[in-house]
Amino acid sequence: MKETYKDGVILKNKEIFPNIFLMSLDIKTEAKSGQFFMLRTGDTLDPLLPRPLSITSTRNGCTAFLYEVKGKGTNLISRLNVGEKIKVFGPLGSGFEIPRKGKMAIVSGGIGIAPMLSLVEELGKLSDTDLYAGFRTGSYLIDYLNPLVKNVFIATEDGSVGEKGLITDIFKPEGYDMVFTCGPVPMMETVYKKTKGIVPVQISMERRMACGFGACLGCSIKTSKGMRRVCKEGPVFWGEEVFYG
Amino acid sequence: MDSSVKFLGTIFKNPVIVASGTFGFGREYEDFIDLSKLGGISTKGLTLNPKDGNEGTRVFETSSGMMNSIGLQNPGVKSFIENELPNMLTYNTEILVNLGGNTIDEYLKGIELLNKTNIKFIELNISCPNVKEGGMAFGIKEEDIFEIVSEVRKVSKKKLIVKLSPNAEDITRAALAAERAGADALSLVNTFSALAIDIKRRVAIFNNIKAGYSGPAIKPIALRMVYDVAKTVSIPIMGIGGIVTAYDAIEFIMAGATLIQVGTANFIDPKITLEIIDGINNFMEEEGIKELKEIRGII
């Protein structure tokens, strides 16, 4: 039988941008980029359910998560100190499909940048990758990604970093062999529309989920192939599966 | 010490059943727990025809509870019988097939298909609050409960466990109506009709406005309902509602339940039922309880 929840020791849990934390755990995993873990603090029943967090890095025998504090669960996670324990279950879900070769583009919106560091880690030396990162204001994780990609383009809605505007206005699909995107659904839909007929796009979906392993159907979405669970068949889907309408 | 329980003529290995809608058809749990250790599995709620379920937010967490509006996403009875049931029958645990419907006719057609299988138990869902097809419309008024259970009783060749809604006008009268109509057993409670609002967007969280509320937050109310019903009917009861620990399970047994169902807690950890089963066995050993019937309904 596979294990479910086990303890991870916190090696780092730092607010790298207002409300955005980078946490590292002493968990060694063979996870693929795009997969996620369910995490819960303590044994009490409030919050009742674990939180799904995308894997940000699996380097050096550690597992790192970039997360935004949104509610009670992520708030409690953000207050854990180095040396404290957190319960983790994973890796779960499908990962990105990694092409053998070619030129890649990553398009992220806000906290959707979270899985992209592990993606470029997995692309590794093959990586001929450009990063297009959009934020509402400011930017984060770029320092970690910069050395691993070729070009970095940033757009912010308030113009505080990079170009003023939406990242989808800067991104052009021509010349790429694969596009990876994660962020708000309307942003990913724009990316899909721009890439349609030009280059395949893999999108990483986010949905509220209860269990994380396919049982509750809380995260099911309608796709061209029928109902699919974001936690099990996803979170990574092909663009045309999700935006088929 | 033996935690096995006789229920409707069948020996259940232990009193712990996993509740409908929290365990799919078992497949998602195969990797994590030995399913033969469970007392039984109640399938995801089926309807005659396949359903995609509801749009929009489907799950929402509240303090020590959760709300759901899945909307009975399921493959339909026929596909279940062909694609899921053969696999479930290899699990070496008791299988309860949960069936809902939008009309009496739909229920009866589903029952007829299930009559041809070698399952033993049907859990009749007249209590899902999230879709018309969930049958809660049948589960509110005692006369409606009597009618649907009577009609199903005439057709069903299987043991009939009627799953009651806590949203019934009067839970004890609902239970009596099901018993009079020929239910072999009752399971209670399904989720509570509830509401959550996004105050910034000024809209209800769920597209259907209301959703079903479950989890440890509802346990004391569910326990009271099981207690009231157990004092009223003479058919056996499966107690459901916020059970997370062996302590909770034993409370339901002391309140009068023969078997218990674990629902939302499966989402906390897929292995949680095994902890509950071990905990019940430990309690029995510590307290010198030889059989669970010694403590059943003692309150």
Interface residues (C-beta under 8 A of the other chain):
Chain A: M1 K2 T4 Y5 R40 L45 D46 P47 L48 L49 P50 G73 F89 R208 M209 A210 C211 F213 G214 A215 C216 L217 G218 C219 S220 K222 G226 M227 K232
Chain B: G21 T22 F23 G24 R27 E28 Y29 D31 F32 I33 D34 K44 D52 G53 E55 T57 R58 V59 F60 E61 S63 S64 G65 M66 N68 I70 Q73 G215 P216 V244 T264 N266 F267 I268 D269 P270 K271
